[in-house]
């Protein structure tokens, strides 16, 4: 058992963008992989839960990034469980470069899903107290994001390549669909320094989701994904400097 665990990764060339830096979606993938590895080592990973008809799903997540490593760079992610309650558990992360330079941090809120009923389960029947550290997040908890109005700017039909082992659209795909709606020059001028995402409903194979976007200020923007009247998720992204989506700079 490891209450606080650290894992080392090397950025692969297929994970970087045109700037030779790790993509936001891939960095988020490393965080989620780290969570899965630690859960597996401690006996409550996905493989064990799937045999019991259960799985972990993220409810809210926030990540702040100080810098994005380049291809072949080595970095580390440290993770720990802060707390757990009747429905939710909080898992935190710290990211550092190979030499220990701070790279960023993350925090996430999870619930356990009944795969047959597709509903959150009561955690009070299982004792996870031995794995709880009480160590707080290094960044603000995930923000509760507001509803958006107006017309959608894009639509996406969920395909085979979007699905994960829980048979719903992978959470990284949501971020991919959203970031694909930015103009290229944003990534030439700015980095995304903070991501907040609120997962509300699943997106399943064949369903069509509409994506809405708003920019309340030049510091970042907000997204909302809907399936008809159902909200799939909301996300907020902050830039590391001012950027006007309308003006393109």
C-alpha positions as CSV (number, residue, x, y, z in Angstrom):
1,X,0.0,0.0,0.0
2,X,1.2,3.5,-0.9
3,X,-0.7,6.4,0.5
4,X,1.4,8.9,-1.5
5,X,2.8,7.4,-4.7
6,X,5.1,8.9,-7.4
7,X,5.4,7.8,-11.0
8,X,7.9,8.8,-13.6
9,X,7.0,9.3,-17.3
10,X,8.9,10.3,-20.4
11,X,7.1,12.5,-23.0
12,X,6.7,10.5,-26.2
13,X,6.9,12.3,-29.6
14,X,3.4,11.2,-30.5
15,X,2.1,13.2,-27.4
16,X,3.5,16.6,-28.4
17,X,2.1,19.3,-30.7
18,X,3.7,21.5,-33.3
19,X,5.6,23.4,-30.6
20,X,7.2,20.1,-29.4
21,X,5.4,20.5,-26.1
22,X,3.1,18.0,-24.4
23,X,-0.5,18.5,-25.4
24,X,-3.0,19.5,-22.7
25,X,-5.1,16.4,-23.4
26,X,-2.1,14.1,-23.1
27,X,-1.0,15.6,-19.8
28,X,-4.5,15.1,-18.5
29,X,-4.2,11.5,-19.6
30,X,-1.0,11.1,-17.6
31,X,-2.8,12.4,-14.5
32,X,-5.7,10.0,-15.0
33,X,-3.3,7.1,-15.7
34,X,-1.5,8.0,-12.4
35,X,-4.8,7.8,-10.5
36,X,-5.6,4.4,-12.1
37,X,-2.1,3.0,-11.3
38,X,-2.3,4.0,-7.6
39,X,-5.8,2.7,-7.2
40,X,-4.8,-0.6,-8.8
41,X,-1.7,-1.0,-6.5
42,X,-4.0,-0.3,-3.5
43,X,-6.6,-2.9,-4.5
44,X,-9.4,-0.8,-5.9
45,X,-8.4,-0.3,-9.5
46,X,-10.6,-0.6,-12.6
47,X,-10.0,-4.3,-13.3
48,X,-11.1,-5.3,-9.8
49,X,-14.1,-3.0,-9.8
50,X,-15.2,-4.1,-13.3
51,X,-15.4,-7.7,-12.0
52,X,-17.8,-6.4,-9.4
53,X,-19.9,-4.4,-11.9
54,X,-18.5,-1.1,-10.7
55,X,-16.1,1.6,-11.9
56,X,-14.6,5.0,-10.9
57,X,-15.7,8.1,-12.8
58,X,-14.5,11.6,-12.4
59,X,-17.0,14.2,-11.3
60,X,-14.9,17.3,-11.2
61,X,-11.3,18.0,-12.1
62,X,-8.9,21.0,-12.1
63,X,-5.3,21.2,-13.3
64,X,-2.8,24.0,-13.3
65,X,0.2,23.9,-15.5
66,X,3.4,26.0,-15.1
67,X,5.1,24.5,-18.1
68,X,4.6,21.8,-20.7
69,X,7.6,19.4,-21.1
70,X,9.1,18.7,-24.5
71,X,9.4,15.4,-26.3
72,X,11.7,12.9,-24.5
73,X,11.7,15.0,-21.3
74,X,11.1,13.1,-18.1
75,X,8.7,14.3,-15.5
76,X,7.0,12.9,-12.3
77,X,3.5,12.9,-11.0
78,X,2.8,12.4,-7.3
79,X,-0.7,11.4,-6.2
80,X,-2.6,10.9,-2.9
81,X,-6.2,10.6,-1.6
82,X,-7.2,13.6,0.5
83,X,-10.5,12.4,1.8
84,X,-13.6,10.3,1.0
85,X,-17.3,10.5,2.0
86,X,-20.5,8.8,1.3
87,X,-20.5,9.5,-2.4
88,X,-17.3,11.3,-3.4
89,X,-13.5,10.9,-2.9
90,X,-10.9,13.6,-3.6
91,X,-7.5,12.7,-5.2
92,X,-4.7,15.2,-5.6
93,X,-1.6,15.5,-7.8
94,X,1.7,17.2,-7.9
95,X,3.8,17.4,-11.1
96,X,7.5,18.1,-11.2
97,X,10.3,18.0,-13.8
98,X,13.1,15.5,-13.7
99,X,15.2,17.9,-11.6
100,X,12.3,18.6,-9.2
101,X,11.2,21.9,-10.8
102,X,7.5,22.5,-10.1
103,X,5.5,21.8,-13.3
104,X,1.9,22.0,-12.0
105,X,-0.7,20.4,-9.9
106,X,-4.2,18.9,-10.0
107,X,-7.1,17.9,-7.9
108,X,-10.1,15.6,-8.8
109,X,-13.3,14.5,-7.3
110,X,-14.5,10.9,-8.1
111,X,-17.6,8.8,-7.5
112,X,-18.1,5.0,-7.9
113,X,-20.5,4.1,-10.7
114,X,-22.8,1.0,-10.8
115,X,-22.2,-0.1,-14.4
116,X,-25.6,-1.7,-14.8
117,X,-27.7,1.0,-13.2
118,X,-25.3,3.8,-14.4
119,X,-25.8,5.5,-11.1
120,X,-23.4,6.7,-8.3
121,X,-22.9,4.2,-5.5
122,X,-22.8,4.7,-1.7
123,X,-19.2,4.4,-0.5
124,X,-20.0,4.2,3.1
125,X,-20.1,0.4,2.9
126,X,-16.4,0.2,2.1
127,X,-13.7,1.4,4.4
128,X,-11.0,3.4,2.5
129,X,-9.8,5.2,5.6
130,X,-6.4,3.5,5.5
131,X,-5.7,5.2,2.2
132,X,-6.7,8.7,3.2
133,X,-3.9,11.2,3.9
134,X,-5.7,14.5,4.7
135,X,-3.1,16.3,2.6
136,X,-4.9,19.2,0.8
137,X,-4.7,20.1,-2.8
138,X,-1.9,22.4,-4.0
139,X,-4.4,24.4,-6.1
140,X,-8.0,25.6,-5.7
141,X,-10.7,23.0,-5.8
142,X,-12.5,22.5,-9.1
143,X,-14.7,25.5,-9.8
144,X,-18.4,25.1,-10.1
145,X,-19.0,26.4,-13.6
146,X,-22.0,28.4,-14.8
147,X,-24.5,27.5,-17.5
148,X,-24.0,29.1,-21.0
149,X,-26.6,30.5,-23.3
150,X,-26.6,31.3,-27.1
151,X,-26.1,29.1,-30.1
152,X,-23.8,26.1,-30.3
153,X,-20.6,26.5,-32.3
154,X,-20.0,22.8,-33.1
155,X,-21.6,19.4,-33.0
156,X,-20.0,16.0,-32.6
157,X,-21.3,12.5,-32.9
158,X,-19.7,10.0,-30.5
159,X,-17.8,7.4,-32.4
160,X,-16.0,4.1,-31.6
161,X,-12.6,6.0,-31.3
162,X,-14.1,8.2,-28.6
163,X,-15.1,5.4,-26.2
164,X,-13.1,4.1,-23.2
165,X,-13.3,0.9,-21.2
166,X,-16.4,2.3,-19.4
167,X,-18.1,2.3,-22.9
168,X,-18.7,6.1,-22.8
169,X,-16.8,9.0,-24.3
170,X,-13.4,9.3,-22.7
171,X,-13.0,12.5,-20.6
172,X,-9.9,13.5,-22.6
173,X,-12.0,13.5,-25.8
174,X,-14.2,16.3,-24.3
175,X,-11.1,18.4,-23.9
176,X,-9.9,17.5,-27.4
177,X,-13.2,18.5,-29.0
178,X,-13.1,21.8,-27.2
179,X,-9.5,22.8,-27.8
180,X,-10.0,21.9,-31.5
181,X,-12.3,24.9,-31.6
182,X,-9.5,27.4,-30.8
183,X,-7.7,29.1,-33.6
184,X,-4.2,27.9,-34.2
185,X,-2.6,31.2,-33.3
186,X,-3.9,30.9,-29.7
187,X,-1.5,28.0,-29.2
188,X,1.3,29.9,-31.0
189,X,0.9,32.8,-28.5
190,X,-0.5,31.3,-25.3
191,X,-0.7,28.2,-23.2
192,X,-3.6,26.9,-21.2
193,X,-2.6,27.5,-17.6
194,X,-5.6,26.1,-15.8
195,X,-8.4,23.7,-16.7
196,X,-11.6,23.1,-14.8
197,X,-14.1,20.5,-15.9
198,X,-17.4,19.5,-14.4
199,X,-18.7,16.1,-15.6
200,X,-22.5,15.9,-15.3
201,X,-23.7,13.1,-17.7
202,X,-22.2,10.5,-19.9
203,X,-22.0,10.7,-23.7
204,X,-22.6,7.4,-25.3
205,X,-21.9,5.8,-28.7
206,X,-24.0,7.4,-31.5
207,X,-25.2,10.3,-29.5
208,X,-24.8,13.9,-30.8
209,X,-23.4,16.5,-28.5
210,X,-23.5,20.3,-29.2
211,X,-20.7,22.5,-27.9
212,X,-21.2,26.0,-26.7
213,X,-18.5,28.5,-25.9
214,X,-18.2,31.9,-24.2
215,X,-15.3,34.3,-23.4
216,X,-16.2,36.4,-20.4
217,X,-12.8,38.1,-20.4
218,X,-9.5,37.9,-22.2
219,X,-8.0,35.7,-19.5
220,X,-9.8,32.5,-20.7
221,X,-13.1,31.0,-21.9
222,X,-15.8,28.6,-20.9
223,X,-17.5,25.6,-22.7
224,X,-20.6,23.6,-22.3
225,X,-21.6,20.4,-24.0
226,X,-25.2,19.3,-24.3
227,X,-27.1,16.3,-25.6
228,X,-30.5,17.8,-26.3
229,X,-31.6,19.5,-23.0
230,X,-29.1,17.3,-21.0
231,X,-25.8,18.9,-19.9
232,X,-22.9,16.5,-20.6
233,X,-20.1,18.7,-19.1
234,X,-18.9,22.2,-18.5
235,X,-15.3,23.4,-18.7
236,X,-13.3,26.5,-18.1
237,X,-9.8,27.2,-19.5
238,X,-7.5,30.0,-18.4
239,X,-4.7,31.3,-20.6
240,X,-1.2,32.4,-19.4
241,X,-1.9,35.9,-20.8
242,X,-4.6,37.9,-22.5
243,X,-6.1,36.6,-25.7
244,X,-9.2,37.8,-27.5
245,X,-10.9,35.0,-29.4
246,X,-12.9,37.5,-31.5
247,X,-9.9,39.5,-32.5
248,X,-7.6,36.5,-32.8
249,X,-4.9,38.0,-30.6
